[in-house]
Amino acid sequence: MQTRKILMGLAVALSLSCAQVSAVTPKGAKKAARQVTFKVRIENISSPEGQAASDGTRWPFALSPGLYVVNEKGAVLFREGHRAGAGLEAQAEDGNAEALAKSFESMNREAGQHGIFNMPAGAGAPGPIGPGAAYEFTLSAAPKMKLTLVTMFGQSNDYFYATEKPVELFDAAGEPLSGDITARFALYDAGTEVNQEPGVGTDQAPRQKAPNTGAAEGGVVHRAKADAFYSKTGQLFRVTVTPVN
């Protein structure tokens, strides 16, 4: 029951800014000779019993709505060793994918196909995904196109998961990618908010009083290697890409 209450609270906290947004393809984009439709599935495979906190309590691991981008160049949503932009800060601290999407669009005249995933499979409203839940969406891509994706580590101050580098959706022979790409993801710290222990911090959803709450860190984006969760990615969620035509 406690886990359900936490997930409901997290859903409210992370849904304040995740109105349904469809994929965007830039006007005037050239139509590729060969388009393949891919299904992307992001599944929370963490234990339904939750994660253990240092105080003996347990809390459910969750992922927030996020942003995906497909283009030939490979999208740059952040740079390690540099300060996070306002869009990434909103994504990493509050799961606000809409802010990141707008920031990306404003800085990229040729943004490529991109969109927000925020509707858990089988759900009636946008929100985060807890243990056993998943996001599913489709995208279209042509050979040489790459996928970039980012989502928030739900009960953290400013952690996020992202593709370490854009994922090639086709091999050198032009064959579409199919399979598990979880190993292409890493856990990052946006460096924007002082970290508290995941799952129990008072400045983390659903415990924080309001979005963008917490002491500023003034750091830079870096891999969260110091956190025990850095090496647990494959135990917490799974991302698969499957061509469907």
N, C-alpha and C positions, 0 to 999 in steps of 0.2 A: 504493500500500500504506500509506504514511504517513497519507494522508487517511482511509483506512478505520480505521486504529488510533485516530486522534483521535476519529472519530465514535463508535466503540465505547466509548471511554473517556468521552466526553461522555454517551452513552446511559446508562452505568452511574451516572455522577455525578448526572444529572438524573432518573433513574428511582427513586432511593432513596425518594422520597416521592410517587410518582405512581401509586398503586394505582388500578385502574379505578373510576371514579365515574360513575354515571349522572346524567341530568338530573333536577332536582328541581322540582316544582311545588307551591306551598304548599297545605296542607290548607284546605279551605273556599273555594278559589279559584272565582270565578264562571266558568261556562262561557260563552265568547264565542259570539255568534250565528254568526259566520263565522270559521273557523280555516283558515289556509293553512300548509301544510308547506313549509319552505324547506330546501334543501341548502346548507350553507356549506362552501366548500373553501379551505383555506389552503395554498398551494403554494410550496415553496422553489424559486425560479427562478434562484438564484445560480449562478455558474460552477462546474462540476464541478472546474475546475482550482484553485479556492480563491481566497482573498483574499491580497493581498501584504502582508507585514509589513515594518517598517522594517529588520529584520535580514536580509531577503532570503528568508525562509521563506514558505511559503504555508499557509493554514489554511482549513478548510471553514466557511462560514457555516451556522448552525443556529438553529432556533427551538425553544423548549421547550414542554411542555404548558402550557395556559393555561385561562382562565376566560371563559365568555360569560354574559351576563345579558340576558333579554328581559322588558321590562315597559313600562308606559305612561309612567311618570315619567322613565325613563332612569336607569340605575344610576350611582352615584358611587363609584368604586373608589379614587379619589385626588383630591387637589386641588393644582393647581400653586401653588407658593409656600408650601406647608405641608409639615411633616414627614411622611414615609411611615409608615403604620401597620405593625404587625408582619406582617400578612398580605401587604401589598404588598412589604415588604422580603424576605420569603421567596420571593415570586414573582420579583422583580427580581434577587435575588442567586443563587438556587439553582433557579429554575424550579419552585418548590413551589406548584402551583396549588391543592392541597388546603388549604393553610394560608390562602390568600387566600379560598377559598370559605367556609371556616368563619368567618373574620373578617367577611365580608360578611353571612353569615346571622345572626351574633350582633348585628349592628348594624342589621338591616333586618327588621322584623316582617312586612312585605309585600315579600319579596324578589323575587317573580315567578319565572318559569321561569329556571333557571340550571343550568349544568353544566360539567364539566371535559372538555376535549378533550385526549386524551393518546395515542391509538392511531393511529400512522401507517397510512395506507391500505395494505392488503395485508400488514401486519406481524402477528406473533403475540404481541407484548408491547408495553406502553406505552413511550414514549421520545420523544426529540426528533426533528425532521426535518432531514435534511441536504439537499444539493443534489439536486433531482429528486424528492424525497419530498413527501408532503402529508398533511394532516389533513383528514378529511371527517366531518361530522356533520349531523344534521337537527334542526330545532326547529319548533315550532308557534307561530304568532302571529296576532293579529287586528288589524284596522285601528287605528291610533293607537299601536301598540306599536313599541318601539325596541330596537335591538341595541347592546350594549356588549361589547367584547372586549379582552383583554389577554394578551400572551405575552412571554416573555423573549428578549432578544438573547443567544443561547447562550453564546458565548465573550466575555463581558464581566463586569465586576464587579457592576454594578447597573443596566444598561440594560434597558429594556422597550419594546415597541411596544404602542400602545393606540389605540382610536378617539379622535379629538380631542374629539368629542362624540357622544352616542348617535345611531345611524344609524336614520332613519325607515324602517321596513320597508314602508310603504305611502305613496302620494302623496295629495294632497288629494282626489282622486276615489275613493280606496279601492283603487287598483290596486297589486298587490304589486310590490316592488322586484325587479329582475332585472339582473344585470351585475356589473361590476368595481367594488369599493369600496375598493381599495387606497389611493386618494388621500385617504381619510378617516382614515388612520392616520398617527401621528407617532412619532418616537423620543424617549423620555424617559429622564432620569437620575433614579433614585430618591433620590439624595443621601445614601445610607446607607453607602456604602463608597467609599474613595478609588479613583479610576479608574487603571487601567493600560492600556497599549495593547491594544485588542481582539485576541484570538487568540494572544497570547503572554504575558500577565500570569500570574504565578505564583499569584495568588489567584483565578484563574478556572478553572471546570471545562473540561477534565478534569485540569488540573494542580494544582489546590488539594488540600491534604491532607484536607480534610473540608468539609462544608457550613458556611455561615456563617463562612467564613475570610477575613480581610482587615482592614485598618485601617479603623476607623469614620471616616466623613466628617463626620457631624453637620450635613449640609446639608438642603435642602428639595427637593421634587420640581420638576423643571424640564425644559424641552425641551433635548435634547442638541445644540443648534445649533452648538456649537464643534467637534463631531466631524464628520469628513468623511462618515461614514455617514448623517448626518442627511438629506442630500439624495439618498441612493441607495436609498431605500425601494422604489421601483418597479422597481429593478434586482435586488432581492434576494428579494422574495416577492410573491405575488399573492393577493388575497382576493376570491372571487366569491360572490354570493348568487343562488340560482336557485329560484323557486317550482316545486314538483313535483306540485302537485295543484290 
